Amino acid sequence: MDKWIGTAGVCVKNNRMLMVLQGTMDEPKRWSVPSGGLEEGETLEECCLREVKEETG
């Protein structure tokens, strides 16, 4: 198994935390913080910002 490298963003504003509902037709839905894998040529900071934007709009 290859090593997974990625990031997760914890976004807090006015004592509220941003969460996303994730899941597919085959797995149960669950709440989590925005996260995802590192893409080639990307820094960890860029990965974190991209994943938060992709998952929250």
NORJO-V901796 format. One record per backbone hydrogen bond with DSSP energy under -0.5 kcal/mol. CO is the residue of the C=O (numbers start at 0). NH is the residue of the N-H. Records with the same first field share a line. If there is no record, write none. Layout:
CO: NH ; NH
This chain:
4: 37
6: 35
7: 9
8: 10
9: 11
10: 17
12: 15
15: 12
19: 21 ; 31
21: 29
23: 26
26: 23
29: 21
31: 19
33: 8
35: 6
38: 41
42: 46
43: 47
44: 48
45: 49
46: 50
47: 51
48: 52
49: 53
50: 54
51: 55
52: 56
